[in-house]
Amino acid sequence: MKIKYFVLATILATTLHSCVVLSPKKYKGLLAQRDSLSTRTGTLEDQVVRLEGDTAKLHRDIAGLRRDIAALQGNYNTLNDKYGALNTSYNSSTSRVSQLSSDLQKREQRLKEVEDILKKRDEATNALKDKLQKALLGFQQNGLSVDIKNGKVYVSLTDKLLFPSGSIVIDDRGKAALKQLALVMQKEPDINMAVEGHTDNKKIINLGQIKDNWDLSVLRATSVTRYLTEVEKIDPKRLTATGKGEFQPVDVANTPEALSKNRRIEIVLSPKLDELYNLITK
């Protein structure tokens, strides 16, 4: 509207300034010119209104885009923080995995070393068993046996092979068996020997200073130990003597055969495992 009034004012001013009396034809021309200008002014005003509307819409769109950009920036920052945390966690996990892998390799190496030592022990134990079976072959019909249990060689001698009934003094046949055993053991300095005395569950009657089966088992074990160390010259540091009494029977039946099996001396031969012990305690 301001433009329209401005145009009309301009026309009037021009007309008045000229101070010329217009002919009807010129007057009509001026009116037509005025109407044309008025129409053009209306068109321009409509365009201005549309432009103002478009401008307002653009402002709204810009504001919306700014909000979207702010939201996206916030999401980006959040994701970036999460990525940083995940990257830190990944680096930590990678370091932990590397450490665990290194530890696993070390343990596998130690396990292999232990297995190698145990394999050598088993091979040595089997070889020792074969040697003893050959050396003691003549006594195996008289209550002597050689077996392997838990990586150790067990030489079991029934009491009738070693002692007269109710005695703790080794007879000649028992000494002969122990001598053959000692000949093998003198060539095996890395083998320790545990001498165990065992009895049946029958109570001892009239054996003087021997009070019970505990006493009998211990005294028979020490008799064998003394013979091996004092007569056969086995290093005493390699031997131990223990009495088990009646409490570790090989046969729980109450028959004469079972009772005879339970009255025995067991010599338990085990290799020195210093190498294995040192390896395990590293």
C-alpha positions in Angstrom: 0.0 0.0 0.0 2.9 2.4 0.7 4.2 1.9 -2.8 0.8 2.6 -4.3 0.4 5.9 -2.4 3.9 6.9 -3.3 3.2 6.4 -7.0 0.0 8.4 -6.9 1.6 11.2 -5.0 4.4 11.3 -7.5 1.9 11.6 -10.4 0.0 14.3 -8.7 3.1 16.2 -7.9 4.2 16.0 -11.4 0.9 17.1 -12.7 0.7 20.1 -10.4 4.2 21.1 -11.1 3.7 21.3 -14.8 0.7 23.7 -14.2 -0.5 22.6 -17.6 -4.2 22.0 -18.3 -4.6 18.5 -19.5 -6.7 17.6 -22.5 -9.3 14.8 -21.9 -7.1 12.5 -24.0 -4.1 13.1 -21.8 -6.2 12.9 -18.7 -7.5 9.5 -19.8 -4.0 8.5 -20.6 -2.8 9.5 -17.1 -5.7 7.6 -15.5 -4.8 4.5 -17.6 -1.2 5.0 -16.5 -2.3 5.3 -12.9 -4.4 2.2 -13.2 -1.5 0.2 -14.7 0.8 1.4 -12.0 -1.8 0.5 -9.4 -2.1 -3.0 -10.8 1.7 -3.4 -10.9 1.9 -2.1 -7.4 -0.7 -4.7 -6.3 1.3 -7.4 -8.0 4.5 -6.2 -6.3 2.8 -6.1 -2.9 1.5 -9.7 -3.4 5.1 -10.7 -4.3 6.4 -9.0 -1.2 3.8 -10.8 1.0 4.8 -14.2 -0.6 8.5 -13.3 -0.1 7.9 -12.4 3.5 6.0 -15.7 3.9 8.9 -17.6 2.3 11.3 -15.8 4.5 9.4 -16.7 7.6 9.3 -20.3 6.4 13.0 -20.3 5.7 13.6 -19.0 9.2 11.5 -21.8 10.6 13.3 -24.4 8.5 16.7 -23.0 9.5 15.7 -23.2 13.2 14.5 -26.8 12.7 17.8 -27.7 10.9 19.8 -26.1 13.7 17.8 -28.2 16.2 18.5 -31.3 14.1 22.2 -30.4 13.9 22.3 -30.0 17.6 20.6 -33.3 18.2 23.0 -35.0 15.7 26.0 -33.4 17.4 24.8 -34.6 20.7 24.3 -38.2 19.3 27.8 -37.9 17.7 29.4 -36.9 21.0 27.6 -39.7 22.8 28.7 -42.2 20.2 32.2 -40.8 20.3 32.4 -41.2 24.0 31.1 -44.8 23.8 33.7 -45.5 21.1 36.4 -44.1 23.3 35.2 -46.3 26.2 35.0 -49.3 23.9 38.4 -48.6 22.4 39.9 -48.3 25.9 38.1 -51.6 26.9 39.3 -53.2 23.7 42.9 -52.2 24.4 42.6 -53.4 27.9 41.1 -56.7 26.7 43.8 -57.1 24.1 46.4 -56.6 26.8 44.7 -59.1 29.1 44.3 -61.6 26.3 48.0 -61.2 25.5 48.9 -61.8 29.1 46.6 -64.8 29.4 48.1 -66.2 26.2 51.6 -65.8 27.6 50.6 -67.4 30.9 49.0 -70.3 29.0 52.1 -70.9 26.9 54.2 -70.9 30.1 51.8 -73.4 31.8 51.7 -75.6 28.7 55.5 -75.6 28.7 55.6 -76.5 32.4 52.9 -79.1 31.8 55.0 -80.7 29.1 58.1 -80.7 31.3 56.1 -82.3 34.1 54.7 -84.9 31.7 58.2 -85.6 30.4 59.5 -86.1 33.9 56.5 -88.4 34.8 57.1 -90.3 31.6 60.7 -90.8 32.5 59.7 -91.9 36.0 57.2 -94.4 34.6 59.8 -95.8 32.3 62.3 -96.1 35.1 59.7 -97.7 37.4 58.8 -100.3 34.8 62.5 -101.0 34.1 63.0 -101.4 37.9 60.1 -103.7 38.2 61.5 -105.9 35.4 64.9 -106.0 37.1 63.4 -107.0 40.4 61.2 -109.7 39.0 64.2 -111.3 37.3 66.3 -111.0 40.4 63.6 -112.3 42.7 62.2 -114.9 40.3 63.2 -117.8 42.6 61.2 -116.4 45.5 57.9 -115.7 43.7 56.6 -119.1 44.5 57.1 -118.6 48.2 55.0 -115.5 48.8 56.9 -112.7 47.0 55.3 -110.4 44.4 56.4 -107.3 42.5 53.8 -104.7 41.4 53.5 -101.1 40.3 51.0 -98.8 42.1 50.8 -95.0 41.8 54.1 -94.7 40.0 55.9 -96.8 42.7 57.2 -100.4 42.8 55.9 -102.5 45.6 57.9 -105.6 46.6 55.6 -107.6 48.9 57.0 -110.5 51.0 54.7 -112.6 53.2 55.8 -113.2 56.7 56.4 -116.9 56.1 59.2 -115.9 53.6 61.0 -113.7 56.1 60.2 -114.8 59.7 59.5 -117.8 61.7 56.0 -117.7 63.2 55.6 -114.9 65.8 59.2 -113.9 65.4 60.9 -110.6 64.4 64.2 -112.4 63.5 64.8 -112.8 59.7 65.5 -116.4 58.7 68.0 -117.5 56.1 65.5 -117.8 53.3 64.3 -114.2 54.0 67.9 -113.0 54.1 68.5 -114.5 50.7 65.5 -112.7 49.2 66.6 -109.4 50.7 70.1 -109.9 49.4 68.9 -110.2 45.9 66.8 -107.1 46.4 69.8 -105.2 47.8 71.9 -106.1 44.8 69.5 -104.4 42.5 69.0 -101.4 44.7 72.7 -100.8 45.1 72.7 -100.1 41.4 69.8 -97.7 41.7 71.0 -94.9 44.0 68.1 -92.6 43.1 65.5 -94.9 44.5 64.2 -94.4 48.0 62.9 -97.3 50.0 60.0 -97.4 52.6 59.8 -100.7 54.6 56.2 -101.2 55.8 55.2 -103.9 58.3 51.7 -105.3 58.1 49.8 -107.9 60.3 46.5 -109.7 60.3 43.8 -108.8 62.7 44.4 -111.7 65.2 45.4 -110.6 68.7 48.9 -111.4 69.8 49.2 -113.9 72.6 52.3 -114.7 74.7 54.9 -112.8 72.6 56.8 -111.3 75.6 57.6 -107.7 75.1 55.6 -107.5 71.8 52.3 -106.0 73.1 50.2 -106.0 70.0 50.1 -106.0 66.2 51.4 -102.4 66.1 54.5 -103.5 67.9 54.9 -106.6 65.7 54.6 -104.7 62.5 57.0 -102.0 63.5 59.6 -104.4 64.9 59.5 -106.6 61.7 59.9 -103.4 59.5 62.9 -102.3 61.6 64.5 -105.8 61.4 64.3 -105.6 57.6 65.7 -102.1 57.6 68.6 -103.0 59.8 69.5 -106.0 57.7 69.5 -103.9 54.5 71.6 -101.1 56.0 73.9 -103.0 58.3 74.5 -106.2 56.3 73.8 -105.2 52.7 75.1 -101.6 53.2 72.2 -99.7 51.7 72.6 -96.0 52.5 70.3 -95.5 55.6 69.3 -92.1 54.2 67.4 -93.9 51.5 65.2 -96.0 53.9 62.3 -95.4 56.3 60.6 -98.0 58.5 56.9 -97.9 59.5 54.4 -100.2 61.1 50.9 -100.3 59.7 49.5 -103.0 62.0 46.4 -104.7 60.9 44.8 -101.6 59.3 45.8 -101.9 55.6 44.8 -105.5 54.7 45.1 -106.7 51.1 42.3 -109.2 51.7 39.4 -108.5 54.1 38.2 -112.1 54.3 38.7 -114.0 57.5 40.1 -117.1 55.8 43.6 -118.6 56.5 44.7 -117.6 53.0 43.5 -114.0 53.5 45.2 -113.7 56.9 48.4 -115.1 55.4 48.4 -112.4 52.6 47.9 -109.7 55.2 50.9 -110.7 57.3 53.6 -109.2 55.1 56.5 -106.8 54.6 56.1 -104.3 51.8 59.1 -102.5 50.5 57.9 -99.5 48.5 60.4 -98.2 46.0 59.9 -94.7 44.7 62.2 -92.5 42.5 63.5 -89.3 43.9 61.4 -86.5 42.4 63.5 -83.5 43.2 63.5 -82.4 39.6 59.7 -82.6 39.5 59.3 -80.9 42.8 61.6 -78.0 41.8 59.6 -77.6 38.5 56.2 -77.6 40.3 57.3 -75.0 42.9 58.8 -72.5 40.5 
